């Protein structure tokens, strides 16, 4: 099974879709990676769902990625004596350390780190940004605020602090336990919520130790301020537009999305665009025109993957949502403007042999109109470098490591096949031509470009570019 598009699709699993039959339908409709949201999944459900995905993968003979998304710290107010209150603009409201049920004047905030970190003038956003407070006095275990935008505030609603750097890491005790279970289940990617600083990525890498890819979710203004430092440290990242839209002015999010996708290209890091992409398909079998346009923009910009959240997890039309995203992506990639836009956003290769070979390979493949680019990759880094160039020719990645094959399922344009390492140069050429032929990427008489590292099997040592003919028997000659 080979996709007819370059951008990948991430589908979140949930009550509407985490049975094996539906997972297979989602994969056939176009899902390349399945996201398991640990905000809602137990360890037992995680293990069961991973088993379902692996069964489907075996039946389809097509690698499927698994992304375990950690919940991160959840900051919430306490409870109210009457269950809810009505806040009025201009009124005074206090958040404090007293566990007494809340009133119209105050509420318990069970997070001492917030009470200690907020400065006068900082904003506090409640209930996904629907209500806004501004700190007027801090200290003594409380924060006095003025209500800027009022409304109904009920028990345990969330608190966001766009102006405050909190002295807490991205991993809670629950996250640590979920992370270990995710690694035990051999998840391919771990998504980290609540990233504020580069140290958050360093902390999680110490636990992961290369057993999965680390994906940073960019959802806080503090992370945006140190974006490039964070991106250098992670293996991939996600533009978490929902939370960004709560904590930052909404009008800034589209420009930020463009900026992040371009930074991803520059550093050769896969980037996933997420949240509310086909939101209306939670309850409708068709999306709005604006949503189709939104997905199209992410594809035109060259994002590695686009993601469905509630649409596939709890919506009424999970399979239709994936199929629609697939149709939109295929249409965009077939548009006459697509290649020109993708090429205009290309980044200069870094001063490494692997980058230079990848850039040269794209140019050679397009100049000579080759059928495909075949790259041998152990860790996946060579294939990601090839994808960074966004060639117009298909990329076939061959890896002896099944974990690498699955991890590459989130990367733009890569069709990955598990294959033992070549034993010598002749075997390398033959194997590349045979698999390109078997996978429908090349026909007898076609030429392909082959990149690899010499000596063979050395991770990260790409230093060779070869052009080979596909013979009548499907084998190669150079």
C-alpha positions as CSV (number, residue, x, y, z in Angstrom):
1,X,0.0,0.0,0.0
2,X,1.5,3.3,-1.1
3,X,0.1,6.8,-0.6
4,X,-0.4,9.0,-3.6
5,X,0.5,12.2,-1.6
6,X,3.6,13.5,0.2
7,X,2.1,15.2,3.3
8,X,1.2,12.7,6.1
9,X,-2.0,12.4,8.1
10,X,-2.1,12.0,11.9
11,X,-5.4,10.7,13.3
12,X,-6.3,10.8,17.0
13,X,-8.0,7.7,18.4
14,X,-10.8,7.9,20.9
15,X,-14.2,6.6,21.8
16,X,-15.3,6.8,18.1
17,X,-12.4,5.0,16.7
18,X,-10.2,2.9,19.0
19,X,-11.5,-0.5,17.9
20,X,-9.5,-2.5,15.4
21,X,-12.1,-2.4,12.6
22,X,-12.3,1.4,12.6
23,X,-8.5,1.7,12.9
24,X,-8.2,-0.3,9.7
25,X,-10.7,1.8,7.9
26,X,-8.8,5.0,9.0
27,X,-5.5,3.5,7.7
28,X,-7.1,2.6,4.4
29,X,-8.7,6.1,4.2
30,X,-5.2,7.7,4.6
31,X,-4.1,7.8,8.2
32,X,-0.3,7.3,8.5
33,X,0.2,7.9,12.2
34,X,-2.2,7.2,15.1
35,X,-2.2,9.5,18.1
36,X,-3.1,8.2,21.6
37,X,-4.0,11.1,23.9
38,X,-3.0,10.2,27.5
39,X,-5.3,12.9,28.8
40,X,-8.1,10.4,28.2
41,X,-6.4,6.9,27.9
42,X,-5.6,4.5,30.7
43,X,-2.5,2.3,30.6
44,X,-4.7,-0.7,29.8
45,X,-6.4,1.2,26.9
46,X,-2.9,2.3,25.6
47,X,-1.7,-1.3,25.5
48,X,-4.9,-2.6,23.9
49,X,-4.9,0.2,21.2
50,X,-1.2,-0.3,20.3
51,X,-2.1,-4.0,19.8
52,X,-4.9,-3.1,17.5
53,X,-2.7,-0.8,15.4
54,X,0.0,-3.4,15.1
55,X,-2.5,-6.0,13.9
56,X,-3.8,-3.6,11.3
57,X,-0.2,-2.8,10.2
58,X,0.5,-6.5,9.7
59,X,-2.6,-7.0,7.7
60,X,-2.0,-4.0,5.4
61,X,1.8,-4.6,5.1
62,X,2.2,-0.9,5.5
63,X,4.1,0.8,8.4
64,X,1.9,2.8,10.8
65,X,3.3,5.2,13.4
66,X,2.1,5.5,16.9
67,X,2.3,8.9,18.7
68,X,1.7,8.9,22.5
69,X,0.7,12.4,23.6
70,X,1.5,13.2,27.2
71,X,-1.1,15.3,29.1
72,X,1.3,17.7,30.8
73,X,0.4,19.8,33.9
74,X,-3.2,20.7,34.1
75,X,-3.7,24.0,35.9
76,X,-7.2,24.5,37.3
77,X,-9.1,26.6,39.8
78,X,-10.8,25.0,42.8
79,X,-14.5,24.5,43.4
80,X,-17.3,27.0,44.2
81,X,-19.8,26.9,47.0
82,X,-22.6,27.0,44.4
83,X,-20.8,25.2,41.6
84,X,-20.3,28.4,39.5
85,X,-20.2,32.2,39.8
86,X,-20.7,35.1,37.4
87,X,-17.7,37.4,37.0
88,X,-18.3,41.0,35.9
89,X,-15.8,43.2,34.0
90,X,-14.1,45.6,36.3
91,X,-14.8,43.6,39.5
92,X,-12.0,42.5,41.9
93,X,-11.3,38.7,42.2
94,X,-8.8,36.9,44.3
95,X,-7.0,33.6,43.7
96,X,-5.6,32.2,47.0
97,X,-4.3,29.2,48.9
98,X,-7.4,28.6,51.1
99,X,-9.3,25.4,50.3
100,X,-12.6,27.0,51.4
101,X,-15.2,26.8,48.5
102,X,-15.1,29.8,46.2
103,X,-17.4,32.8,46.1
104,X,-18.0,35.7,43.7
105,X,-14.9,37.4,45.3
106,X,-12.4,34.6,45.5
107,X,-11.4,31.0,44.7
108,X,-8.8,28.4,45.7
109,X,-5.9,27.9,43.3
110,X,-4.2,24.6,44.1
111,X,-1.0,25.6,42.4
112,X,1.4,27.4,44.8
113,X,3.9,27.8,41.9
114,X,1.4,30.1,40.2
115,X,0.8,32.2,43.3
116,X,4.6,32.6,43.7
117,X,5.4,33.4,40.0
118,X,2.7,35.8,38.9
119,X,3.8,39.5,38.6
120,X,1.6,42.6,38.7
121,X,0.2,43.2,35.2
122,X,0.3,39.5,34.2
123,X,-2.8,38.1,32.5
124,X,-4.6,35.0,33.8
125,X,-6.9,33.3,31.3
126,X,-9.7,31.1,32.6
127,X,-11.8,28.4,30.8
128,X,-9.9,28.3,27.5
129,X,-9.5,32.1,27.4
130,X,-13.2,32.9,27.7
131,X,-12.5,35.0,30.8
132,X,-9.5,37.2,31.4
133,X,-8.0,38.6,34.6
134,X,-5.1,41.0,35.2
135,X,-3.0,40.8,38.4
136,X,-3.1,44.0,40.5
137,X,-1.4,42.8,43.7
138,X,0.7,39.7,44.5
139,X,2.3,38.2,47.6
140,X,1.2,36.6,50.8
141,X,0.0,33.4,49.1
142,X,-2.6,35.2,46.9
143,X,-3.1,37.0,43.7
144,X,-5.5,39.9,43.6
145,X,-6.9,40.6,40.1
146,X,-9.2,42.8,38.1
147,X,-11.7,41.1,35.8
148,X,-11.0,42.3,32.2
149,X,-13.5,40.0,30.4
150,X,-16.2,38.4,32.6
151,X,-18.6,35.5,32.3
152,X,-19.6,32.3,34.0
153,X,-16.8,30.5,35.9
154,X,-17.5,27.0,37.2
155,X,-15.7,24.3,39.2
156,X,-12.2,23.1,38.1
157,X,-11.9,25.3,35.0
158,X,-8.5,25.6,33.5
159,X,-6.0,28.5,34.0
160,X,-3.5,29.7,31.4
161,X,-0.7,32.2,32.1
162,X,0.6,33.6,28.8
163,X,2.8,36.2,30.5
164,X,4.3,34.1,33.3
165,X,7.2,31.6,33.2
166,X,6.3,28.9,35.7
167,X,9.0,27.1,37.7
168,X,7.8,23.7,36.8
169,X,8.9,21.0,34.3
170,X,6.8,19.6,31.5
171,X,6.5,16.1,33.1
172,X,4.1,15.4,36.0
173,X,4.2,12.1,37.9
174,X,1.3,11.0,35.7
175,X,3.2,11.9,32.6
176,X,6.3,10.0,33.8
177,X,4.3,6.9,34.4
178,X,2.5,7.3,31.0
179,X,5.9,7.9,29.3
180,X,7.3,4.7,30.6
181,X,4.2,2.7,29.5
182,X,4.4,4.4,26.1
183,X,8.0,3.3,25.7
184,X,7.2,-0.2,27.0
185,X,4.5,-0.4,24.3
186,X,7.1,0.6,21.7
187,X,5.5,3.9,20.7
188,X,7.3,5.6,17.8
189,X,6.8,9.2,19.0
190,X,6.3,10.8,22.4
191,X,4.6,14.2,22.2
192,X,5.5,16.6,25.1
193,X,2.9,19.1,26.3
194,X,3.5,22.3,28.3
195,X,7.0,22.9,26.9
196,X,8.3,26.3,28.1
197,X,12.1,26.0,27.8
198,X,14.8,23.9,26.2
199,X,15.5,22.1,29.5
200,X,12.1,20.5,29.3
201,X,13.2,18.6,26.2
202,X,16.6,17.7,27.8
203,X,14.7,16.2,30.8
204,X,12.5,14.0,28.7
205,X,15.4,12.8,26.4
206,X,17.1,11.5,29.5
207,X,14.2,9.2,30.1
208,X,13.5,8.3,26.5
209,X,17.2,7.5,25.6
210,X,16.5,7.2,21.9
211,X,13.8,4.6,22.3
212,X,11.3,6.9,20.6
213,X,11.3,10.2,18.8
214,X,10.6,13.2,21.0
215,X,8.0,15.7,19.6
216,X,7.7,19.1,21.3
217,X,4.3,20.6,21.3
218,X,4.6,24.4,20.8
219,X,1.6,25.7,22.6
220,X,2.9,28.4,25.0
221,X,4.2,31.9,24.4
222,X,7.3,31.0,26.5
223,X,8.1,28.2,24.0
224,X,7.7,30.6,21.1
225,X,10.2,33.0,22.7
226,X,12.9,30.2,22.7
227,X,11.6,28.4,19.6
228,X,14.9,27.7,17.8
229,X,16.6,26.4,20.9
230,X,13.7,24.0,21.5
231,X,13.6,22.9,17.9
232,X,17.3,22.1,17.8
233,X,16.8,19.7,20.8
234,X,13.7,17.8,19.7
235,X,13.3,15.2,16.9
236,X,10.1,16.8,15.6
237,X,7.5,19.4,16.8
238,X,3.8,20.1,16.7
239,X,2.2,23.5,16.0
240,X,-0.5,23.2,18.7
241,X,-2.7,25.9,17.4
242,X,-5.6,25.4,19.9
243,X,-3.6,26.3,23.0
244,X,-1.5,28.9,21.1
245,X,-4.8,30.6,20.1
246,X,-5.8,30.8,23.8
247,X,-2.6,32.2,25.1
248,X,-1.6,34.5,22.2
249,X,-3.6,36.9,20.1
250,X,-5.5,34.8,17.5
251,X,-4.4,37.0,14.6
252,X,-0.7,36.1,15.3
253,X,-1.2,32.3,15.0
254,X,-1.3,32.0,11.2
255,X,2.0,33.9,10.8
256,X,3.5,31.9,13.6
257,X,2.5,28.7,11.8
258,X,4.3,29.8,8.7
259,X,7.4,30.8,10.6
260,X,7.5,27.5,12.4
261,X,7.1,25.4,9.2
262,X,10.0,27.4,7.7
263,X,12.2,26.9,10.7
264,X,11.4,23.2,10.5
265,X,12.6,23.1,6.9
266,X,15.8,25.0,7.9
267,X,16.7,22.5,10.6
268,X,15.4,19.4,8.9
269,X,12.9,18.6,11.7
270,X,9.5,17.1,10.9
271,X,6.6,19.5,11.8
272,X,2.9,18.6,12.4
273,X,0.1,21.2,12.1
274,X,-2.7,20.4,14.6
275,X,-6.0,21.4,16.1
276,X,-9.4,22.3,14.6
277,X,-8.4,21.5,11.0
278,X,-11.7,20.0,10.1
279,X,-13.6,20.9,13.3
280,X,-17.1,21.0,11.8
281,X,-16.7,17.3,10.8
282,X,-17.1,16.3,14.4
283,X,-20.9,16.6,13.7
284,X,-21.1,17.1,9.9
285,X,-20.1,14.7,7.1
286,X,-18.6,17.7,5.2
287,X,-16.3,20.4,6.3
288,X,-16.6,24.2,5.8
289,X,-14.8,25.9,2.9
290,X,-12.7,27.8,5.4
291,X,-11.5,24.5,7.0
292,X,-10.6,23.1,3.6
293,X,-8.6,26.2,2.9
294,X,-6.9,25.9,6.3
295,X,-5.7,22.4,5.5
296,X,-4.6,23.5,2.0
297,X,-2.5,26.2,3.4
298,X,-0.6,23.8,5.7
299,X,0.0,21.5,2.7
300,X,1.1,24.3,0.4
301,X,3.5,25.5,3.1
302,X,5.2,22.1,3.2
303,X,4.2,20.8,6.6
304,X,5.2,17.2,7.1
305,X,1.9,16.2,8.6
306,X,-1.6,17.5,9.3
307,X,-3.5,16.2,12.3
308,X,-7.1,15.4,13.2
309,X,-8.1,15.6,16.9
310,X,-11.7,15.3,18.0
311,X,-12.7,14.8,14.4
312,X,-11.4,11.2,14.4
313,X,-11.4,10.6,18.2
314,X,-14.9,11.4,19.2
315,X,-16.7,12.8,16.1
316,X,-19.5,11.2,14.2
317,X,-17.5,10.9,11.0
318,X,-14.0,9.7,11.8
319,X,-13.3,7.8,8.5
320,X,-14.9,10.5,6.4
321,X,-12.7,13.2,8.1
322,X,-9.5,11.2,7.2
323,X,-10.7,10.6,3.7
324,X,-11.5,14.4,3.3
325,X,-8.1,15.4,4.6
326,X,-6.5,12.9,2.1
327,X,-8.6,14.3,-0.8
328,X,-7.6,17.9,0.0
329,X,-3.9,17.0,0.3
330,X,-3.9,15.1,-3.0
331,X,-5.7,18.1,-4.8
332,X,-3.2,20.6,-3.4
333,X,-0.1,18.6,-4.3
334,X,-1.5,18.3,-7.9
335,X,-2.1,22.0,-8.1
336,X,0.0,23.9,-10.7
337,X,1.2,26.4,-8.0
338,X,2.3,23.7,-5.5
339,X,5.9,23.0,-6.8
340,X,6.7,26.7,-7.1
341,X,5.6,27.5,-3.6
342,X,7.4,24.5,-2.1
343,X,10.6,25.4,-4.0
344,X,10.4,29.1,-2.9
345,X,10.5,28.0,0.7
346,X,13.6,25.8,0.4
347,X,16.5,26.3,2.8
348,X,20.2,26.3,2.1
349,X,21.8,22.9,2.9
350,X,23.9,22.8,6.0
351,X,27.7,22.3,5.6
352,X,27.6,18.6,6.1
353,X,28.3,15.7,3.6
354,X,24.8,14.3,4.2
355,X,23.1,17.7,3.5
356,X,25.2,18.3,0.4
357,X,24.5,14.8,-1.0
358,X,20.7,15.3,-0.3
359,X,20.7,18.6,-2.1
360,X,22.7,17.3,-5.0
361,X,20.4,14.2,-5.2
362,X,17.3,16.3,-5.6
363,X,18.9,18.4,-8.3
364,X,20.2,15.3,-10.2
365,X,16.9,13.5,-9.9
366,X,14.9,16.5,-11.3
367,X,17.4,17.4,-14.0
368,X,17.7,13.8,-15.3
369,X,14.0,13.1,-14.7
370,X,14.8,10.0,-12.7
371,X,11.9,7.8,-11.5
372,X,12.7,7.9,-7.8
373,X,15.3,8.7,-5.1
374,X,16.3,5.6,-3.0
375,X,18.0,6.3,0.3
376,X,19.5,3.7,2.7
377,X,18.9,4.8,6.2
378,X,19.6,3.2,9.6
379,X,18.5,5.9,12.1
380,X,16.2,7.7,9.7
381,X,18.4,10.9,9.5
382,X,19.4,10.4,5.9
383,X,15.8,10.0,4.8
384,X,14.7,13.1,6.7
385,X,17.5,15.0,5.0
386,X,16.2,13.8,1.6
387,X,12.7,14.9,2.6
388,X,13.9,18.3,3.7
389,X,14.8,19.1,0.1
390,X,11.1,18.5,-0.9
391,X,12.0,16.8,-4.2
392,X,9.4,16.4,-6.9
393,X,10.4,12.7,-7.3
394,X,9.2,10.0,-4.9
395,X,11.5,9.1,-2.0
396,X,12.0,5.4,-1.1
397,X,13.7,4.9,2.2
398,X,15.2,1.4,2.9
399,X,16.0,0.6,6.6
400,X,16.9,-2.6,8.4
401,X,15.3,-1.1,11.5
402,X,11.5,-1.5,11.9
403,X,11.5,1.2,14.5
404,X,13.0,3.6,12.0
405,X,10.5,2.6,9.3
406,X,7.6,3.3,11.6
407,X,9.1,6.6,12.9
408,X,9.5,7.9,9.3
409,X,5.7,7.5,8.8
410,X,5.3,11.2,10.0
411,X,7.9,12.6,7.6
412,X,6.9,14.3,4.3
413,X,7.1,12.3,1.1
414,X,8.9,9.2,2.5
415,X,7.7,5.7,1.5
416,X,9.7,3.5,3.8
417,X,10.3,-0.3,3.5
418,X,12.1,-2.6,5.9
419,X,15.0,-4.2,4.2
420,X,18.3,-5.8,5.5
421,X,21.5,-3.8,5.0
422,X,23.2,-4.4,1.6
423,X,26.3,-6.5,1.8
424,X,28.2,-4.7,-1.0
425,X,27.8,-2.0,-3.6
426,X,26.4,-4.4,-6.2
427,X,23.8,-5.7,-3.7
428,X,23.0,-2.1,-2.8
429,X,22.2,-1.2,-6.4
430,X,20.2,-4.4,-7.0
431,X,18.2,-4.2,-3.8
432,X,17.3,-0.5,-4.5
433,X,16.1,-1.2,-8.0
434,X,14.2,-4.4,-7.1
435,X,12.3,-2.7,-4.3
436,X,11.6,0.5,-6.3
437,X,10.2,-1.8,-9.0
438,X,8.1,-3.9,-6.5
439,X,6.7,-0.8,-4.8
440,X,5.6,0.6,-8.1
441,X,8.0,3.6,-8.1
442,X,10.1,2.5,-11.1
443,X,9.7,0.4,-14.2
444,X,12.2,-1.5,-16.3
445,X,14.3,1.1,-18.3
446,X,13.9,3.8,-15.7
447,X,16.8,5.3,-13.8
448,X,16.9,5.9,-10.0
449,X,19.2,7.9,-7.7
450,X,20.6,6.0,-4.8
451,X,22.2,7.6,-1.7
452,X,24.0,5.7,1.1
453,X,26.9,5.8,3.5
454,X,30.1,4.0,2.8
455,X,31.1,1.9,4.6
456,X,27.6,0.4,4.4
457,X,25.5,0.3,7.6
458,X,27.2,3.2,9.3
459,X,24.5,5.5,10.8
460,X,24.6,9.1,9.7
461,X,27.5,8.7,7.2
462,X,25.7,9.5,3.9
463,X,28.5,10.2,1.5
464,X,27.6,8.5,-1.8
465,X,25.3,9.2,-4.7
466,X,24.8,6.6,-7.5
467,X,22.6,6.5,-10.6
468,X,21.3,3.1,-11.6
469,X,19.2,1.6,-14.4
470,X,16.3,-0.7,-13.6
471,X,16.7,-3.8,-15.8
472,X,13.9,-5.9,-17.3
473,X,14.1,-8.3,-14.4
474,X,13.8,-5.4,-11.9
475,X,17.4,-5.6,-10.8
476,X,19.8,-2.8,-11.3
477,X,22.9,-1.8,-13.2
478,X,25.0,1.4,-12.8
